Amino acid sequence: MTKLKLKGYHITPVFCFVVYVLVFLSSYIRMKEQLSVNRFLITLVLQLMIFVLPAVIYKRLQGPIDYAGLGIRPFRASGILLVICASVTMFSAAVLMGLGSRADAGTVSVNLTGSSFADVVYTVIIYCLLPAIFEEITFRSVIYGEYRRYGVIGAALLSSVLFSLMHFSLSGFFTYFICGIALSLVYEVTHSIFAPMLVHFIYNLLSVFSYRLLNDAAAKADSLIPFVFVFASLLLLFLFFSLSRAQRLLELDAESIPESENEKFPKLTERLRALLISIVSPGFVLCIGFAFIAGIMKIKG
């Protein structure tokens, strides 16, 4: 019988708490608009210090870094359809949850007709590409990977909660949580961190260039029924395609992996016990408390 070691359940949220503190402190750094090149370099360095450096230190403290275990591998072309379907599913769900509410999952927006090419490229890199790369390294490669030894469902739930809390958004929590679940499952199915990175990037693109426009149009509309119908239809359609494709990829994996190499997870009761202990662990509670306070400060600020 596989024995559970709960130590990781206590240390992982502490690592995440460090990331929270760095994200919170970085929000108070103000950069001049005219220094676009300097802003880009500063943002890049900050992202590396906030997400990558703590992750490297955390993994090195555990021993030699296993890059394959972090999902640093290309994903097969058969996973591209899943990436596209998952991106549209996430965006449709975010729009539906944002309609008629103050959820801020699409705070940054760009007007393509009123922006220069350089501004568009800058926005894509800063608000779409870099967050997709660095956040996925932290929350899928490291945090999901740490929790995964106790089961896929528990890992997806816990890493998604921590991912949601990191945005310090009380109104957008559930939107980020759903996105975290989708990204975790894409990572699990493809075994490559580059797949959820690409999903995250496409979702960010859709959000930045259309989310605010859609919200404004919905606010001016006499009825939200057309919006709900369109995006609910998109959500159901692409969710179906996503699950179908994920099932097919899992079937291909099952056919290619010998039975002797299948992973052995602890029993269900052991996993549930580990999940409960993790939720009430000091580090996890600290993350929840800090995110709540930061979210209140964000609203009042």
Secondary structure, 3 states (H helix, E strand, C coil): CCCCCCHHHHHHHHHHHHHHHHHHHHCCCCCCCCCHHHHHHHHHHHHHHHHHHHHHHHHHHHCCCCCCCCCCCCCCHHHHHHHHHHHHHHHHHHHHHHCCCCCCCCCCCCCHHHCCHHHHHHHHHHHHHHHHHHHHHHHHHHHHHHHHHHCHHHHHHHHHHHHHHCCCCCCCHHHHHHHHHHHHHHHHHHCCCHHHHHHHHHHHHHHHHHHHHHHHHHHHCCCCHHHHHHHHHHHHHHHHHHHHHHHHHHHHHHHHCCHHHCCCCCCHHHHHHHHHHHHCCHHHHHHHHHHHHHHHHHHHC
